[in-house]
Amino acid sequence: MPAVSPAARDKAKTLLLRALGPSKVKTDPDDCAVYSRDESEAEGMVPDAVVLAEAAEDVLLALAVAREAGVPITPRAGGTGRTGGAVPVGGGIVLSLLGMNAIKEIDRREQIAVVGPGTVLSELHAAVEREGLFYPPDPNSSVGCALGGNVAENSGGPRGFKYGVTGDYVLGMEAFLIGGQRLSVGRRTRKGTTGYDLTSLLVGSEGTLAVFGDLTLRLLPKPEGLMTLMALFEDERGAARAVEEITGRGLIPRCIEFFDATTLQAVRDAKNPIDERARAMLMIEVDGDEAACEVASLGVADACEASGASEVLVAQEPAQREKLWAARKEMSPAVRKLAKHKLSEDVVVPRQQQGELLTRVRAVGERLGVRTLAYGHAGDGNFHVNFLWDDPDEVPRVDAAIEALFRDVIALGGTLTGEHGIGVLKAPYLPLEQASELIGVQRAIKGVFDPQGLLNPGKIFPARGHRDC
């Protein structure tokens, strides 16, 4: 990113302090440094100032200052992203939205919720379920991620197979533009086709077009029953066949989670007892009324056994189900213990290509001498392929393995990301999937919303001249 001049940085800090006061503006480099990273490997600059927004007016003032001073501004919610979406690659201002965390409304009759962008997802889950309602999107970082970031990345999670991703539940929002303009986008009703669908445009835009204020979300009735199954397989191909068999029979579980052999061993090492003979596992959940759960669980078990499962276990009690999900949630920390460095790439392929993708990942790792493992949401073909390394001299091989993964995913009819976004880390690879003409159209849209390129710069689009051909 072009460097921000000292004069522009000083002007921004002066204007922010004048408009918002020192209680809402951090300028000490040590205080600001924690906002230079998220949970990805992306490295940002220490921002010159951090705004701790508590209300819409704070956001509007910060956006107005950014344009007047000509400095970049990076919106940030929970900071749990995996592709560097909240990393300030150009310094400038970080706009933290965690203080805007009110659950303003839960309407049982209309089945909607209105929440601030800093609302932590797990708190929304708990609040709506107390009302007998259900908000399905459930990324694994639910105890730390916030709704503004979920909408910006169009986050998914295990339940996405049956219920879809965040964008399927966003009815409308407040959208704040660079310079300080406020828009009300979308609606509160279940249906509506007035004008362009700007809500869908803004969902998944990774903070490059607008900053989100209050979000209006669609809710569902809470499912009455829930059953969890664990199916063990002798190899990964068997697990992939089971996914095809389940979906081919028209069964729609709430989720189908896949674990490869290396991931399974990491889970075992974290004191979760799983048969040592298993080389792959599916964790499958069905929901609905009691009768529907029973029928669905029997169908899923039969499909797994027909695909060669060595064992299918059903969690009969809530405690057993919670134990299985605890193992799933402990998976990423368990995998991190396998090496000094871990980079997880979120990719999607058609379900019938899952087995081939896993074979290619394994072959590339062996050819390049890079440790790999894969787990994820097999129901919708969304895998998290992890690359592990200890020494800096391994990085070129890891980079080569990641590019090979992306090329294989595109060759198999897939897409570069299913729920983590493009951010910084995947931006150089966007031309592998999208033609230059399509990238140009998206750049033009960005220019309409943000003519000076100040809002979350450096995200999504590759640097001109580098892979952009």
C-alpha positions as CSV (number, residue, x, y, z in Angstrom):
1,M,0.0,0.0,0.0
2,P,1.2,3.6,-0.6
3,A,2.6,5.1,2.5
4,V,0.4,7.6,4.4
5,S,2.3,10.9,4.8
6,P,3.1,12.0,8.3
7,A,1.0,15.1,7.8
8,A,-2.0,13.1,6.9
9,R,-1.5,10.8,9.9
10,D,-1.2,13.7,12.2
11,K,-4.2,15.4,10.7
12,A,-6.3,12.2,11.2
13,K,-5.3,11.8,14.8
14,T,-6.0,15.5,15.6
15,L,-9.5,15.4,13.9
16,L,-10.4,12.1,15.6
17,L,-9.4,13.3,19.1
18,R,-11.3,16.6,18.5
19,A,-14.5,14.8,17.3
20,L,-14.5,11.8,19.6
21,G,-12.3,12.5,22.5
22,P,-9.5,10.4,24.0
23,S,-11.8,7.9,25.6
24,K,-12.8,6.6,22.2
25,V,-9.5,7.1,20.3
26,K,-6.2,5.2,20.9
27,T,-3.1,6.6,19.5
28,D,-0.3,5.1,21.6
29,P,1.6,2.6,19.4
30,D,1.6,-0.1,22.1
31,D,-2.1,0.2,22.4
32,C,-2.6,0.2,18.7
33,A,-0.3,-2.7,18.0
34,V,-2.8,-5.4,19.0
35,Y,-5.1,-4.2,16.2
36,S,-2.5,-4.9,13.5
37,R,-3.2,-8.6,13.4
38,D,-6.2,-11.0,13.3
39,E,-6.2,-14.8,13.5
40,S,-4.6,-15.3,10.1
41,E,-0.9,-15.2,9.1
42,A,-1.4,-11.8,7.4
43,E,0.9,-9.1,8.8
44,G,-0.4,-5.5,8.9
45,M,1.0,-2.2,9.9
46,V,0.5,-0.7,13.4
47,P,-2.4,1.7,12.9
48,D,-1.9,5.3,13.7
49,A,-5.2,5.5,15.6
50,V,-7.9,3.1,16.8
51,V,-11.5,4.3,17.1
52,L,-13.6,2.4,19.7
53,A,-17.0,3.0,18.3
54,E,-20.0,2.8,20.6
55,A,-22.7,4.3,18.4
56,A,-23.5,5.0,14.7
57,E,-22.4,8.6,15.2
58,D,-18.9,7.4,16.1
59,V,-18.6,5.4,13.0
60,L,-19.8,8.3,10.8
61,L,-17.4,10.7,12.3
62,A,-14.5,8.3,11.8
63,L,-15.4,7.7,8.2
64,A,-15.7,11.5,7.7
65,V,-12.2,12.0,9.2
66,A,-10.7,9.3,7.0
67,R,-11.8,10.9,3.8
68,E,-10.9,14.5,5.0
69,A,-7.4,13.4,6.0
70,G,-7.0,11.0,3.1
71,V,-6.0,8.0,5.3
72,P,-7.1,4.4,5.0
73,I,-9.6,3.0,7.5
74,T,-10.1,-0.6,8.4
75,P,-13.3,-1.8,10.0
76,R,-12.9,-4.6,12.6
77,A,-15.3,-6.7,14.6
78,G,-14.1,-9.7,16.6
79,G,-10.8,-10.0,14.7
80,T,-11.2,-13.8,14.3
81,G,-10.8,-13.8,10.5
82,R,-8.5,-16.2,8.8
83,T,-7.6,-14.3,5.6
84,G,-6.5,-10.9,7.0
85,G,-9.7,-9.1,6.3
86,A,-9.3,-7.0,9.5
87,V,-5.6,-6.4,9.1
88,P,-4.6,-2.7,8.4
89,V,-2.2,-3.2,5.5
90,G,-1.8,0.5,5.0
91,G,-1.9,1.7,8.6
92,G,-4.2,4.6,9.1
93,I,-7.3,4.1,11.3
94,V,-8.7,0.9,12.6
95,L,-12.4,1.2,13.4
96,S,-13.4,-1.2,16.1
97,L,-17.1,-2.1,16.3
98,L,-17.1,-4.4,19.3
99,G,-18.6,-1.6,21.5
100,M,-21.8,-1.7,19.3
101,N,-22.9,-5.0,20.8
102,A,-26.6,-4.5,21.7
103,I,-29.2,-7.0,20.9
104,K,-31.8,-4.4,20.2
105,E,-34.8,-6.5,19.3
106,I,-36.0,-10.1,19.1
107,D,-39.5,-10.2,17.5
108,R,-41.0,-13.7,18.0
109,R,-44.0,-13.0,15.8
110,E,-42.0,-11.8,12.8
111,Q,-39.1,-14.0,13.6
112,I,-36.4,-11.4,13.2
113,A,-33.6,-9.9,15.4
114,V,-32.0,-6.5,15.2
115,V,-28.4,-6.5,16.5
116,G,-25.4,-4.3,16.6
117,P,-22.3,-5.3,14.5
118,G,-20.3,-6.0,17.6
119,T,-22.7,-8.6,19.0
120,V,-20.9,-11.8,19.7
121,L,-22.5,-14.7,17.8
122,S,-22.8,-17.1,20.7
123,E,-24.6,-14.4,22.7
124,L,-27.2,-14.0,19.8
125,H,-27.6,-17.8,19.7
126,A,-28.3,-18.0,23.4
127,A,-30.7,-15.0,23.3
128,V,-32.9,-16.2,20.4
129,E,-33.0,-19.8,21.7
130,R,-34.4,-18.6,25.0
131,E,-37.3,-17.3,22.9
132,G,-37.7,-20.6,21.2
133,L,-36.1,-19.4,18.0
134,F,-33.0,-20.3,16.0
135,Y,-30.2,-18.5,14.2
136,P,-28.5,-21.2,12.2
137,P,-25.0,-19.8,11.0
138,D,-22.4,-21.3,13.4
139,P,-18.8,-20.7,12.5
140,N,-16.4,-22.5,14.9
141,S,-15.3,-19.2,16.3
142,S,-18.8,-18.4,17.6
143,V,-17.7,-17.5,21.1
144,G,-15.4,-14.7,19.8
145,C,-16.6,-13.7,16.4
146,A,-19.1,-10.8,16.0
147,L,-22.0,-10.4,13.6
148,G,-20.5,-7.5,11.7
149,G,-17.6,-9.7,10.7
150,N,-19.8,-12.6,10.0
151,V,-21.8,-10.5,7.5
152,A,-18.7,-9.0,6.0
153,E,-17.2,-12.4,5.3
154,N,-20.6,-14.2,4.7
155,S,-19.6,-16.8,7.3
156,G,-20.9,-20.3,7.3
157,G,-20.2,-23.2,9.7
158,P,-21.2,-26.8,10.1
159,R,-24.9,-26.2,9.9
160,G,-24.5,-24.5,6.5
161,F,-25.3,-27.7,4.6
162,K,-28.9,-27.7,5.7
163,Y,-29.5,-24.1,6.6
164,G,-27.2,-22.0,4.4
165,V,-24.7,-19.2,5.4
166,T,-25.0,-15.8,7.0
167,G,-26.2,-14.1,3.8
168,D,-29.3,-16.2,3.8
169,Y,-30.4,-14.6,7.0
170,V,-29.6,-10.9,6.5
171,L,-32.7,-9.0,5.6
172,G,-31.3,-5.5,5.9
173,M,-28.7,-3.3,7.5
174,E,-27.4,0.2,8.2
175,A,-24.6,0.9,5.9
176,F,-22.1,3.7,6.5
177,L,-20.1,5.0,3.6
178,I,-16.6,6.6,3.5
179,G,-17.1,10.2,4.2
180,G,-19.9,9.7,6.7
181,Q,-23.0,8.9,4.7
182,R,-25.7,6.6,6.2
183,L,-27.9,4.3,4.2
184,S,-30.7,2.1,5.2
185,V,-30.5,-1.0,3.0
186,G,-32.9,-3.9,2.7
187,R,-36.1,-4.5,4.7
188,R,-37.7,-6.2,7.7
189,T,-40.2,-8.3,5.7
190,R,-39.6,-11.9,4.4
191,K,-40.1,-10.8,0.8
192,G,-39.2,-7.7,-1.1
193,T,-37.8,-6.8,-4.5
194,T,-37.7,-3.0,-4.4
195,G,-34.7,-1.7,-6.4
196,Y,-31.3,-3.3,-6.6
197,D,-30.5,-5.9,-4.0
198,L,-27.8,-3.9,-2.3
199,T,-28.0,-6.0,0.8
200,S,-26.7,-9.0,-1.1
201,L,-24.0,-6.9,-2.6
202,L,-22.8,-5.7,0.8
203,V,-22.9,-9.1,2.4
204,G,-19.5,-10.7,1.8
205,S,-17.9,-7.5,0.7
206,E,-15.3,-7.8,3.4
207,G,-15.6,-4.2,4.6
208,T,-14.4,-2.8,1.2
209,L,-17.7,-1.0,0.3
210,A,-19.3,0.0,3.6
211,V,-19.2,-0.3,7.4
212,F,-22.2,-2.1,9.0
213,G,-24.4,-0.7,11.7
214,D,-27.5,-2.4,13.0
215,L,-28.2,-5.7,11.2
216,T,-31.7,-7.1,10.7
217,L,-31.6,-10.9,10.7
218,R,-34.1,-13.6,9.8
219,L,-34.7,-16.3,12.5
220,L,-36.3,-19.7,12.4
221,P,-38.3,-21.8,14.9
222,K,-35.9,-23.8,17.1
223,P,-35.8,-27.5,16.0
224,E,-37.5,-29.7,18.6
225,G,-35.0,-32.6,18.5
226,L,-31.4,-33.3,17.7
227,M,-29.4,-36.5,17.1
228,T,-25.6,-36.8,16.5
229,L,-23.9,-39.7,14.8
230,M,-20.2,-40.6,14.5
231,A,-19.2,-42.8,11.5
232,L,-15.7,-44.3,11.3
233,F,-14.0,-45.4,8.1
234,E,-10.8,-47.2,7.1
235,D,-9.9,-44.6,4.6
236,E,-10.8,-41.1,3.4
237,R,-12.3,-42.3,0.2
238,G,-14.9,-44.3,2.1
239,A,-16.0,-41.2,4.0
240,A,-16.3,-39.2,0.8
241,R,-18.4,-42.0,-0.7
242,A,-20.7,-41.9,2.3
243,V,-21.3,-38.2,1.8
244,E,-22.3,-38.9,-1.8
245,E,-24.5,-41.7,-0.6
246,I,-26.3,-39.6,2.0
247,T,-27.0,-36.7,-0.3
248,G,-27.8,-39.1,-3.2
249,R,-30.6,-40.6,-1.1
250,G,-32.1,-37.1,-0.6
251,L,-31.2,-37.0,3.1
252,I,-30.4,-33.5,4.4
253,P,-28.7,-33.7,7.8
254,R,-28.1,-30.6,9.8
255,C,-24.3,-31.0,9.2
256,I,-21.8,-33.5,7.9
257,E,-18.3,-32.9,9.3
258,F,-15.2,-34.6,7.9
259,F,-11.9,-35.5,9.7
260,D,-9.0,-37.0,7.9
261,A,-6.4,-39.3,9.5
262,T,-4.0,-36.7,10.7
263,T,-6.8,-34.6,12.1
264,L,-8.2,-37.6,13.9
265,Q,-4.8,-38.3,15.5
266,A,-4.6,-34.7,16.7
267,V,-8.0,-35.1,18.3
268,R,-6.9,-38.4,19.9
269,D,-3.8,-36.6,21.3
270,A,-6.1,-34.1,22.9
271,K,-7.5,-36.9,25.0
272,N,-10.6,-37.7,22.9
273,P,-11.0,-41.5,22.7
274,I,-11.5,-42.6,19.0
275,D,-10.8,-46.0,17.6
276,E,-7.1,-46.1,16.6
277,R,-8.0,-48.2,13.5
278,A,-10.1,-45.4,12.0
279,R,-8.4,-43.3,9.2
280,A,-11.3,-41.0,8.6
281,M,-14.5,-39.9,10.4
282,L,-17.8,-38.2,9.7
283,M,-19.7,-36.5,12.4
284,I,-23.3,-36.1,11.3
285,E,-26.2,-34.3,13.0
286,V,-29.9,-34.5,12.2
287,D,-32.7,-32.3,13.6
288,G,-36.5,-31.9,13.5
289,D,-39.2,-33.5,15.6
290,E,-38.5,-36.8,17.4
291,A,-40.0,-39.0,14.6
292,A,-38.1,-37.1,11.9
293,C,-34.8,-37.4,13.8
294,E,-35.3,-41.1,14.2
295,V,-36.0,-41.7,10.5
296,A,-33.2,-39.5,9.4
297,S,-30.6,-41.0,11.7
298,L,-31.5,-44.6,10.5
299,G,-31.2,-43.4,6.9
300,V,-27.8,-41.8,7.6
301,A,-26.5,-44.8,9.4
302,D,-27.5,-47.1,6.6
303,A,-25.9,-44.9,4.0
304,C,-22.6,-44.9,6.0
305,E,-22.6,-48.7,6.4
306,A,-23.4,-49.1,2.7
307,S,-20.3,-47.0,2.0
308,G,-18.0,-49.1,4.1
309,A,-18.2,-47.5,7.6
310,S,-16.5,-49.7,10.1
311,E,-18.6,-48.4,12.9
312,V,-21.5,-46.0,13.3
313,L,-22.2,-44.7,16.8
314,V,-25.3,-42.6,17.9
315,A,-25.1,-40.2,20.8
316,Q,-28.1,-41.0,22.8
317,E,-27.8,-38.3,25.5
318,P,-27.1,-34.5,25.4
319,A,-23.9,-35.2,27.3
320,Q,-22.6,-37.6,24.7
321,R,-23.5,-35.1,21.9
322,E,-21.7,-32.3,23.7
323,K,-18.6,-34.5,24.1
324,L,-18.5,-35.1,20.4
325,W,-18.9,-31.4,19.6
326,A,-16.2,-30.5,22.1
327,A,-13.8,-32.7,20.2
328,R,-14.8,-30.8,17.0
329,K,-14.3,-27.4,18.6
330,E,-10.9,-28.5,20.1
331,M,-9.7,-29.6,16.7
332,S,-8.1,-26.4,15.5
333,P,-6.2,-25.9,18.8
334,A,-5.2,-29.6,18.7
335,V,-3.9,-29.2,15.1
336,R,-1.9,-26.0,16.1
337,K,0.1,-28.2,18.5
338,L,1.4,-30.2,15.6
339,A,3.8,-27.5,14.3
340,K,5.0,-24.0,15.0
341,H,3.1,-22.6,12.1
342,K,-0.3,-23.5,10.6
343,L,-2.2,-22.0,7.7
344,S,-5.7,-23.1,7.0
345,E,-7.1,-22.6,3.5
346,D,-10.9,-22.8,3.1
347,V,-11.9,-24.2,-0.3
348,V,-15.0,-25.8,-1.8
349,V,-15.4,-28.4,-4.5
350,P,-18.5,-30.3,-5.8
351,R,-19.4,-33.2,-3.5
352,Q,-18.5,-35.8,-6.1
353,Q,-15.0,-34.4,-6.3
354,Q,-14.2,-34.6,-2.6
355,G,-12.3,-37.8,-2.7
356,E,-10.3,-36.6,-5.7
357,L,-9.4,-33.4,-3.9
358,L,-8.2,-35.3,-0.8
359,T,-6.1,-37.5,-3.0
360,R,-4.5,-34.5,-4.7
361,V,-3.8,-32.7,-1.4
362,R,-2.0,-35.8,-0.1
363,A,0.0,-36.2,-3.4
364,V,1.1,-32.5,-3.4
365,G,2.1,-32.7,0.2
366,E,4.2,-35.8,-0.5
367,R,5.7,-34.3,-3.7
368,L,6.7,-31.1,-2.0
369,G,7.6,-32.4,1.4
370,V,4.8,-30.4,3.1
371,R,2.7,-31.7,6.0
372,T,-1.0,-31.3,5.2
373,L,-4.3,-32.3,6.8
374,A,-8.0,-31.6,6.0
375,Y,-11.2,-31.4,7.8
376,G,-14.4,-29.4,7.3
377,H,-18.0,-29.3,6.2
378,A,-18.2,-32.2,3.8
379,G,-22.0,-31.8,3.3
380,D,-21.4,-28.8,1.1
381,G,-17.9,-29.7,-0.1
382,N,-16.2,-27.1,2.1
383,F,-12.8,-28.2,3.3
384,H,-10.3,-26.6,5.5
385,V,-7.0,-27.8,4.1
386,N,-4.1,-27.1,6.6
387,F,-0.4,-26.6,5.9
388,L,2.0,-27.1,8.7
389,W,5.6,-26.1,9.0
390,D,8.3,-25.3,11.6
391,D,11.3,-23.7,9.8
392,P,11.4,-20.6,7.6
393,D,13.1,-22.5,4.8
394,E,9.9,-24.5,4.4
395,V,7.9,-21.5,3.5
396,P,8.6,-21.6,-0.3
397,R,7.4,-25.2,-0.4
398,V,4.3,-24.3,1.6
399,D,3.5,-21.4,-0.8
400,A,3.9,-23.8,-3.8
401,A,1.6,-26.3,-2.1
402,I,-1.1,-23.7,-1.5
403,E,-1.0,-22.5,-5.1
404,A,-1.3,-26.2,-6.2
405,L,-4.3,-26.6,-3.9
406,F,-6.0,-23.6,-5.5
407,R,-5.3,-24.7,-9.0
408,D,-6.6,-28.2,-8.2
409,V,-9.8,-26.7,-6.7
410,I,-10.5,-24.7,-9.8
411,A,-9.7,-27.6,-12.0
412,L,-12.3,-29.7,-10.1
413,G,-15.0,-27.1,-10.6
414,G,-14.6,-25.5,-7.1
415,T,-14.1,-22.1,-5.6
416,L,-11.3,-20.5,-3.6
417,T,-13.3,-19.8,-0.5
418,G,-16.6,-20.9,1.1
419,E,-16.8,-18.9,4.3
420,H,-13.5,-17.1,5.2
421,G,-13.4,-14.6,2.3
422,I,-10.5,-13.5,0.1
423,G,-8.9,-10.9,2.4
424,V,-5.2,-10.3,1.9
425,L,-3.9,-13.8,1.8
426,K,-6.0,-15.1,-1.2
427,A,-6.1,-11.8,-3.2
428,P,-3.1,-12.8,-5.4
429,Y,-5.0,-15.9,-6.5
430,L,-8.3,-14.3,-7.4
431,P,-7.5,-14.4,-11.2
432,L,-7.3,-18.2,-11.0
433,E,-11.0,-18.2,-10.6
434,Q,-12.3,-15.0,-12.1
435,A,-11.6,-13.4,-15.5
436,S,-10.0,-10.0,-15.7
437,E,-13.2,-8.6,-17.0
438,L,-15.1,-9.7,-14.0
439,I,-12.5,-8.4,-11.6
440,G,-12.6,-5.1,-13.5
441,V,-16.4,-4.9,-12.9
442,Q,-15.9,-5.5,-9.2
443,R,-13.2,-2.9,-9.0
444,A,-15.6,-0.4,-10.7
445,I,-18.2,-1.2,-8.0
446,K,-15.6,-0.5,-5.4
447,G,-14.9,2.8,-7.0
448,V,-18.5,3.9,-6.8
449,F,-18.7,3.3,-3.1
450,D,-15.1,4.3,-2.3
451,P,-13.6,6.5,-5.0
452,Q,-10.3,7.2,-3.1
453,G,-9.8,3.6,-2.2
454,L,-9.6,4.3,1.6
455,L,-12.0,1.7,3.0
456,N,-10.2,-1.5,3.9
457,P,-7.7,-1.2,1.1
458,G,-5.6,-4.1,-0.1
459,K,-8.4,-6.7,0.3
460,I,-10.0,-9.0,-2.3
461,F,-8.3,-7.6,-5.4
462,P,-4.7,-8.6,-6.4
463,A,-2.1,-5.9,-6.8
464,R,-2.1,-4.7,-10.3
465,G,0.5,-6.4,-12.4
466,H,0.9,-9.3,-10.0
467,R,-1.1,-12.4,-11.2
468,D,-3.7,-10.0,-12.5
469,C,-3.6,-11.3,-16.1
